[in-house]
Amino acid sequence: MIARITGLFGSLPAPRSLRKQLLVISLLILSGLLLLIGVLQYVLMRDFIYSNRAESMEAQIRSVPREIFSNPPAWGPAAWMHPG
């Protein structure tokens, strides 16, 4: 097992004591698990955030009264170009 780890890291010396070997192996396993958790969290939350943002935009659009879209405003550039 340690031979494979030292093969991955090249010229790094292998830990000689069992305590250091266990520490290195446990740190590698922990970093792998944290990386896996982070990737899974990103993948799962990405879709949730996009769908939540779309739902909030739809709710904002639905909250605007329809009269605003159907009747031109009495102010602004359109009112100045075509008075009255």
Long-range contacts (C-beta under 8 A, 24 or more apart in sequence): 1-25
